[in-house]
Amino acid sequence: MEELRELKTRMESQRPAEWEALPDLNLYMDQVIGYMPRQLIQYGEGERLTSAMVNNYIKDGLLPRAEGKRYGKSHLASLTAICALKQVLPVRDAGLLAAKSSDGEPREGYERFCRELNRALQDTAEQLEETCPREELSQLALTLALRSYADKLACQRIIELIRAEQGESEKKSKKERKEAK
């Protein structure tokens, strides 16, 4: 089936730009909005990144502020991760995972994100049989959907654990600051 062959090919080959290939020059908002669709595989119209979304991500602390109305590599890396993860998670959780993967080092976090995305796309591409008869497409879709469901359940629980750990850490910091006074 030609459509599955094309999907499999895209999943095996299309990847976000590597860190070194991200633009060296800082971009203005409209340039960022134009650049981002190249970063992830998309079909149809889907939800496009808008300047309002970027501003909300900044306001919510998911993305660093622009450097004088310009966005650099670390912004593009974070936006790529957020745009991918928000397809399956609430934006707040997507931002948390994007931030946690970098631990303050944008390049390392982005490279880790790209490795994991590559692994996930390869794993799913391997599930796609180009010769799958049309009558078996619903079974293939069900299998993929249920795997997504199971992965999302595990992910949500792990995020809850991360947030609980953060809460404990914040409580401890407040207590230490209070005792230091």
N, C-alpha and C positions, 0 to 999 in steps of 0.2 A: 504494500500500500504506500503510495508516493507521499502522502501526508505524514505518515509515521516515519518514513525514511528521512524526510526533511526535518522533522522534530528531533529525531535522534541525532542527526548530523549537527544541528544547532546546539543541542545539549552537550555534544562531545567537543565542540570547537569554540563556541562563543563564550568569551570570558570578559570580565571587566579588565580595563587597562591595568597593567602592572604598575607598581608605585613609580618606577622610573619613567613610565610612559604617560603618567598623568601630567597635565600641562605645568610647565615650570613657571609660567607667568600667572599671576593672580588674575582671576576672572571676575567680571561684574556679574550681578545677579542674572541678567538676561542671558549671558554667556553660559553660566552654570546651568540654567534651565534648558538651554539648547544642547549642552554637553551630556547631561545625565541619561537621556534615553539610549545612548550608545553603551552604557555600562551594564545593562541587564537585558536578558532575553524577554521580549514582549510580543504578545500577539494581540491584534486588534487595537482598539483605542486604549482600553484600560485606564487606570488612574495616572495622570501625568503629574509630575512634580510642578508645583507652582511657587511663586515667590511668597505667597501667604503661608504655604506649608513650611518653607525654609525659615521664615520669620517666626513661626510658631515653635519650630524645633529649637531655635535659638532662645526664645522666650522661656521655653520649658527646660532649658539647660541640657538638651540632648546634643546640641551642636554649638561649638564656640562662636563667639561674635565674629563678624567680618572684620578684616583688617583694613579700615578706612574704605568701606563699601566694596572691598575685594575679597575673594575667596581663594584660598590656596589648596595645596594637595591634601592637607589634613581635612579640610572641609569636604572636598570631593570624596575622599575615602569614607568619611563618616556618613555622608549622604548616600553613598552606594550601599553601605551596610544597612542603614535605616530603611532605604527604599526596598531592599530585598526582604528584610526581616518583617517589615510591616505588612507584607502579603499574608503572613500567617500568625502574626502576633499583634497585640495592641501596640500603638506607636511608643507608648511609655516603656513597655518591655523591650521593644526593638532597640530603643535608645540605650537602655540599660545594658543589653548584650553587646551592642556596638562599643559602648564605653568600657565595659569589663574586658573585652577582648584586647583592647589596646593598653590598658593599665598605664595610661599617660604617654605611651610611645606610639604615636599615630602610624608610623611606618610598619612596626612589628604587628600591631593590631590589624591593619589592613591586609598585610601579607598572610596572617593567620586566617582572617575572614576569607580571603581568596582561595587558600588551600582547602578550607572546609567546604566552600561553595563548589569548587572543582570536584571534590570527592562526592558530594551529594548529587551533582549533575551527572557525573560518570555512573554512579550507582543506579540512578533512575534510567539513564540512557540504556544501560544493560538490560533493564526490564522490558524495553520496547522491542518487540519482535516486528521487524519490517514486513514480515509475511503474515502478520496476524489477520485472520479473516474478519471481515466486518461484523459478523455475528458474535465474535469474541471480544469486540471493543468494550462492551459494557462490563464484562468480567475484568478486563485489564484496568479499566477506570475504577471499578470497585476496589480492586487490589491496591492500586495506588492511593485511593482516597482513605482506605482503612489504615494503610501504613502511615499516611500523613496524620490521621487521627491519633494513632498510638504515639507517634513522635511528638505531637503537640501536647498530649497529656503529660508525657515525661518532661517536656520542656517547661510547661506551666508549673509543675511541681518543683522543679529545680529553681526556677525563677522565684517562687515563693520562699524557698530556702535561702537564696541569695539575699532577698529583701529582708528576711528575718535576721540574718547575720549582720546586714548593714544596720538594722535597727538596734541590735545589741551593741554594735560598735559605736554608734552615735550616742546611745545612753551612757556607755562607759566614758566616752570623751567628755560629755556634759558633766558627769559626776567628777571626773578628774579636774576639770576647769573650775568647778564649784569649790572643790576641796583646796585648790591652789590659791583661791582668793582669801 
